[in-house]
Amino acid sequence: MVRHIYACPLRWSDMDAFGHVNNAVFVRYLEEARIDFMFQLAPGDGSPSFSGGSVVARHEIDYVRPLVHRHTPVTIESWVTKIGAASLTIAYEIKDEDQIYVRASTVVVPFNLEAQRPRRITAEEKAYLKEYMDDSADSGSGALAA
């Protein structure tokens, strides 16, 4: 299985009063990785894939260990655990080489901005997503991978 790798820089303002990255900031980190992953296909060769918009239907996050500010980016690995007709589930690990800070998943729904309604996943999008598909039991953190 292939995983999308995103190097996410940490910002001084990401820390809270307790000296570690605030829990809400991790949602922004996941967004940065997800956008980088989904829009890699869209700009290439004029492809319209994922360019029409998408909405988040659900986030699930397990905070495993505190992350403190440093100059080295944190790695976010992303992969697909489910592809439906009109939704997909992306799993993530925010980590260093030897330490996991967060395990998470997001249900994403492609959205037709003009019609203001969800739309189906295209054949081109599905083919791209399948390259990152992992539906095995050990693809994340238990329920998060389901």
ABEGO torsion letter per residue (X at the ends): XBBBBBBBBBBAAABBAAGBBBAAAAAAAAAAAAAAAAAAAAABGGBABGAAEBBBABBBBBBABBBBBBABBBBBBBBBABBBAABBBBBBBBBBAABBABBBBBBBBBBBAAAGBBBBBBAAAAAAAAAABBABAAABBEAAAX
